[in-house]
Each structure stands twice: as C-alpha cells, then as structure tokens.
Amino acid sequence: MEYLAVDSPLHRLNPLTKLIGLAAIFGMGMLFSSPIILAALSGVLFILFRAAKATAVFKLYLRWLFWGGALLLALQILFSHNGPELLRLIPEDIPLFGWLGVINRDSLAAGLTMVARMAVFGFALPLLLVTTQVRDLMVVLVDKLKFPYQYALMFITSLRFIPSLFAEIENILQAQRTRAFELKTKNPVKQVKAYLPLILPLVLISLKKAQRLAVAMETRGFGQGKRTYLNRPRFSGDDLAVSAGCCGGLLLMIILRASGVLS
C-alpha cells in the first residue's frame, strides 16, 4: 500500500475528493446485497486502478482476496444451510458429512455477497493509498475534516507501518533461506513451527522502528504548539466535479435501493 509516484488523473485529485469517493464506494458496498452489483463496483475500481497506472497493485490484492474469498465462501457453504437445496455432494444418510455435503441457494447467495463486498472494501482503500501521499492525507484529515492530530497521526502511521512490516518479513525470510533454514514443508504443524523463529526478530525490528519514530517526533517538536504546514493541497474545479459526481451517484443509488429497483 505504498504511494506510487506516477502522473495520473487520480494522483492529481485533492485527497479530500478521494476520501469522498472512498466514502461513496463504501456506502454503495454496504447499501447493496446483490453480488452482481457488488461485482460491478469491483469492475469500476479496476478501471480506476488502470487510470491510476496501478494495475500491478490490483492484481496483487486480487490474488490475496481470491484465496480469502474462496475460504470464506467454502465456510459459508459448509456450515450454513438456508434455502432450497441446489446440489448435494455427499449422500444425506452419511452421518455429519451428509449434513455438510450440500449446497443451499440462500447460503450460496449470502456467501457470494460477502465475497463481493469484501472485494469492494479490499480494493477501495489501497486505491486511495497508492494515489495519495501520506502528508497530503494528513493535512486533509487534520485541517479540513478537523480530526485530532494525534489520532490522525496514529492512523497514518499504522498504514505506513504495514508495507514496511511486510518488507521486513521478506528480508527475514531471505536471511533465513541463506542459512539453509527450511520454511516450506508439506506438514502443516512443522510449517507453523518453522515460522516461529521469525517472530522474535520481527518484534525487535518493530520496536526499533517505533523508537526511532518517537525520537524523530520529539526532535520535530511534536505536541509543542499549533501545527503548521508547508504545502496545502488545493481544491480545484475537477475536484468539485468529481466530488459532486460521487455524492450524486451515492444519492441516486440510495433512491434506487429505496424504490426497489436495485437490491
């Protein structure tokens, strides 16, 4: 979720506009329960990723969401049996497995809805982060939306630590592999045990990063007075048009949902 320094229409938008768009997408994701509509929202997000020249990021998250969604859908089908029976994989007279080995219509629809909604939420936030610099997002949260600076900093810092944490995990894995430490095995218990030695160096590295961050904040006079900013993002006519379009689109979707045209 690191910022991509490229020139695109989404990069040029004001961070406040992107937050309004994010809120509109989240609202639509919560508003609808149709997997088709939610999948269409994911398609819109893919188009936005292409416009932002961040297709590689979309593919990365698509792979993660695919496996997470497959697991979620499988659990929903196995342990929820609502609605008419669509398909039976195991005979009903077999104890326990006969109850598990059936796919019901309502359970399948609910599982597909959860997966599609997870995809909408899972793609929307990374799109904001790869097209918006952290400092600009901080200015908008504190200066425009009047978030307390301490909470905004905590939120932004947590977002910034996530990619660096994954990078440190990869570095530790590479270091362990150079020492002929076997991490891949077919035995799941041994695989879990193989990853246990990674916890200690990861915790120590995280504590050192937190200590350096605290020192940097103190040297910059954190909490010693009113916050000032060198640069403030400007709200242009394009931002106004996009923000109005997002709000209008959300309002239209609410009206269509309330009238029963869309579900």
C-alpha positions as CSV (number, residue, x, y, z in Angstrom):
1,M,0.0,0.0,0.0
2,E,2.9,2.4,-0.7
3,Y,2.4,5.5,-2.7
4,L,3.1,5.2,-6.5
5,A,4.8,8.3,-7.8
6,V,3.3,8.5,-11.2
7,D,1.3,11.1,-13.1
8,S,-2.4,10.1,-13.5
9,P,-5.8,11.8,-13.2
10,L,-6.4,10.2,-9.8
11,H,-3.0,11.4,-8.4
12,R,-3.8,14.9,-9.3
13,L,-7.1,15.0,-7.4
14,N,-7.3,16.5,-4.0
15,P,-7.1,14.0,-1.1
16,L,-10.4,15.3,0.2
17,T,-12.0,14.3,-3.2
18,K,-10.6,10.8,-2.9
19,L,-11.9,10.5,0.7
20,I,-15.4,11.5,-0.6
21,G,-15.1,8.9,-3.3
22,L,-14.0,6.3,-0.8
23,A,-16.9,7.1,1.4
24,A,-19.3,6.8,-1.6
25,I,-17.9,3.4,-2.6
26,F,-18.1,2.1,1.0
27,G,-21.7,3.4,1.2
28,M,-22.6,1.6,-2.0
29,G,-20.9,-1.5,-0.8
30,M,-22.9,-1.5,2.4
31,L,-26.1,-0.5,0.6
32,F,-26.4,-3.4,-1.9
33,S,-26.6,-7.1,-1.3
34,S,-26.6,-8.2,-4.9
35,P,-23.3,-10.0,-5.9
36,I,-23.8,-8.7,-9.4
37,I,-23.9,-5.0,-8.4
38,L,-21.0,-5.5,-5.9
39,A,-19.0,-7.2,-8.7
40,A,-19.8,-4.2,-11.0
41,L,-18.4,-1.9,-8.3
42,S,-15.2,-4.0,-8.2
43,G,-15.1,-3.6,-12.0
44,V,-15.3,0.2,-11.6
45,L,-12.4,0.0,-9.1
46,F,-10.4,-2.0,-11.6
47,I,-10.9,0.8,-14.2
48,L,-9.8,3.4,-11.6
49,F,-6.7,1.3,-10.9
50,R,-5.9,1.3,-14.6
51,A,-6.4,5.0,-14.7
52,A,-4.0,5.4,-11.8
53,K,-1.4,3.1,-13.6
54,A,-1.5,0.8,-10.6
55,T,-2.8,-2.4,-12.3
56,A,0.0,-4.4,-10.6
57,V,-1.3,-3.4,-7.2
58,F,-4.8,-4.5,-8.2
59,K,-3.5,-7.9,-9.3
60,L,-1.6,-8.3,-6.1
61,Y,-4.7,-7.7,-4.0
62,L,-6.8,-9.7,-6.3
63,R,-4.7,-12.8,-5.5
64,W,-5.0,-12.3,-1.8
65,L,-8.7,-11.6,-2.0
66,F,-9.3,-14.6,-4.2
67,W,-7.9,-17.1,-1.6
68,G,-9.5,-15.3,1.3
69,G,-12.8,-15.1,-0.6
70,A,-12.6,-18.8,-1.5
71,L,-12.1,-19.8,2.1
72,L,-15.0,-17.5,3.3
73,L,-17.3,-18.9,0.6
74,A,-16.4,-22.5,1.5
75,L,-17.1,-21.9,5.2
76,Q,-20.4,-20.3,4.4
77,I,-21.5,-23.2,2.1
78,L,-20.3,-25.9,4.6
79,F,-21.8,-24.5,7.8
80,S,-24.9,-22.6,6.6
81,H,-27.8,-24.4,5.0
82,N,-30.6,-21.9,4.3
83,G,-33.0,-22.1,1.4
84,P,-33.7,-24.8,-1.2
85,E,-31.2,-27.4,-1.9
86,L,-29.2,-26.8,-5.1
87,L,-26.6,-29.5,-5.1
88,R,-25.8,-32.5,-2.9
89,L,-22.2,-33.7,-3.0
90,I,-22.5,-36.4,-0.2
91,P,-25.5,-38.7,0.4
92,E,-27.7,-37.4,3.2
93,D,-27.7,-40.7,5.2
94,I,-23.9,-40.4,5.9
95,P,-23.6,-39.0,9.5
96,L,-22.2,-35.5,9.8
97,F,-20.7,-35.4,6.2
98,G,-24.2,-35.8,4.8
99,W,-25.2,-32.5,6.5
100,L,-22.0,-30.8,5.3
101,G,-22.1,-32.0,1.8
102,V,-25.0,-29.9,0.4
103,I,-25.2,-26.5,-1.2
104,N,-28.2,-24.4,-0.5
105,R,-29.4,-21.4,-2.6
106,D,-29.6,-18.8,0.1
107,S,-26.4,-19.8,1.7
108,L,-24.6,-19.7,-1.6
109,A,-26.1,-16.2,-2.4
110,A,-25.1,-14.9,1.1
111,G,-21.5,-16.3,0.6
112,L,-21.2,-14.7,-2.8
113,T,-22.4,-11.4,-1.4
114,M,-19.9,-11.4,1.4
115,V,-17.1,-12.2,-1.0
116,A,-18.1,-9.5,-3.4
117,R,-18.5,-6.9,-0.6
118,M,-15.1,-7.9,0.8
119,A,-13.6,-7.3,-2.7
120,V,-15.1,-3.8,-2.9
121,F,-13.7,-2.8,0.5
122,G,-10.4,-4.6,-0.2
123,F,-9.8,-2.7,-3.4
124,A,-11.1,0.7,-2.4
125,L,-8.7,1.5,0.4
126,P,-5.5,0.5,-1.4
127,L,-6.6,2.7,-4.4
128,L,-6.6,5.7,-2.0
129,L,-3.2,4.9,-0.5
130,V,-1.4,4.3,-3.8
131,T,-2.6,7.6,-5.3
132,T,-2.3,9.8,-2.2
133,Q,0.8,10.9,-0.4
134,V,0.7,10.5,3.4
135,R,1.5,14.1,4.2
136,D,-1.4,15.3,2.0
137,L,-3.8,12.9,3.5
138,M,-2.7,14.1,7.0
139,V,-3.3,17.7,6.1
140,V,-6.8,16.9,4.8
141,L,-7.7,14.8,7.9
142,V,-6.5,17.5,10.4
143,D,-7.0,20.8,8.6
144,K,-10.2,20.1,6.6
145,L,-12.0,17.3,8.5
146,K,-10.8,18.5,11.9
147,F,-9.5,15.2,13.1
148,P,-7.4,15.4,16.3
149,Y,-3.8,15.4,15.1
150,Q,-2.8,12.6,17.5
151,Y,-5.4,10.3,16.2
152,A,-4.8,11.2,12.6
153,L,-1.0,10.6,13.1
154,M,-1.7,7.2,14.7
155,F,-3.9,6.2,11.8
156,I,-1.5,7.3,9.1
157,T,1.5,5.8,11.0
158,S,-0.3,2.4,11.2
159,L,-0.9,2.5,7.5
160,R,2.7,3.3,6.8
161,F,4.0,0.5,9.0
162,I,2.1,-2.2,7.2
163,P,4.1,-2.2,4.0
164,S,7.4,-1.8,5.9
165,L,6.4,-4.7,8.1
166,F,5.8,-6.9,5.1
167,A,9.2,-5.8,3.7
168,E,10.9,-6.7,6.9
169,I,9.2,-10.1,6.9
170,E,10.5,-10.8,3.4
171,N,14.0,-9.7,4.5
172,I,14.0,-12.0,7.4
173,L,12.8,-14.9,5.2
174,Q,15.6,-14.2,2.8
175,A,18.1,-14.2,5.6
176,Q,16.8,-17.5,6.9
177,R,16.9,-19.1,3.5
178,T,20.6,-18.1,3.1
179,R,21.2,-20.0,6.3
180,A,19.6,-23.1,4.8
181,F,16.6,-22.8,7.1
182,E,13.7,-24.9,5.7
183,L,10.5,-23.0,5.6
184,K,8.4,-25.0,3.2
185,T,7.1,-28.4,4.2
186,K,4.0,-30.4,3.5
187,N,3.4,-31.0,7.2
188,P,1.3,-28.0,8.4
189,V,2.4,-28.4,12.0
190,K,6.1,-28.3,11.0
191,Q,5.4,-25.3,8.8
192,V,3.9,-23.4,11.7
193,K,6.9,-24.2,13.8
194,A,9.2,-23.1,11.0
195,Y,7.7,-19.6,11.1
196,L,8.0,-19.3,14.9
197,P,11.7,-18.2,14.8
198,L,10.7,-15.2,12.6
199,I,8.6,-13.7,15.4
200,L,11.5,-12.5,17.7
201,P,13.5,-10.6,15.1
202,L,10.3,-9.1,13.7
203,V,9.2,-7.8,17.1
204,L,12.7,-6.4,17.8
205,I,12.8,-4.6,14.4
206,S,9.3,-3.2,15.0
207,L,10.4,-1.9,18.5
208,K,13.4,-0.2,17.0
209,K,11.3,1.4,14.3
210,A,8.9,2.7,16.9
211,Q,11.8,4.1,19.0
212,R,13.3,5.9,16.0
213,L,9.8,7.3,15.2
214,A,9.4,8.6,18.7
215,V,12.8,10.3,18.6
216,A,12.0,11.8,15.3
217,M,8.7,13.2,16.6
218,E,10.4,14.7,19.7
219,T,13.1,16.4,17.6
220,R,10.4,18.0,15.5
221,G,8.5,19.4,18.5
222,F,5.5,17.1,18.4
223,G,2.7,18.4,20.6
224,Q,4.6,21.7,21.5
225,G,2.3,24.1,19.7
226,K,-0.1,24.7,16.8
227,R,0.7,22.5,13.8
228,T,1.7,24.3,10.6
229,Y,2.0,23.0,7.0
230,L,4.5,23.8,4.2
231,N,2.1,22.8,1.4
232,R,-1.7,22.6,1.4
233,P,-3.5,20.6,-1.4
234,R,-5.7,22.9,-3.5
235,F,-9.3,22.1,-4.3
236,S,-9.8,22.7,-8.0
237,G,-12.8,22.6,-10.3
238,D,-12.1,19.0,-11.2
239,D,-12.2,18.1,-7.5
240,L,-15.6,19.8,-7.2
241,A,-17.0,18.0,-10.2
242,V,-15.7,14.6,-9.1
243,S,-16.9,15.1,-5.5
244,A,-20.4,16.2,-6.7
245,G,-20.5,13.2,-9.0
246,C,-19.6,10.8,-6.2
247,C,-22.2,12.3,-3.8
248,G,-24.8,12.4,-6.6
249,G,-24.1,8.8,-7.6
250,L,-24.5,7.6,-3.9
251,L,-27.7,9.6,-3.6
252,L,-29.1,8.0,-6.8
253,M,-28.1,4.5,-5.6
254,I,-29.9,5.2,-2.3
255,I,-33.1,6.3,-4.2
256,L,-32.9,3.2,-6.5
257,R,-32.4,0.9,-3.5
258,A,-35.3,2.5,-1.5
259,S,-37.6,2.2,-4.5
260,G,-36.8,-1.4,-5.0
261,V,-35.3,-1.0,-8.5
262,L,-31.9,-2.3,-7.3
263,S,-31.3,-4.7,-4.4
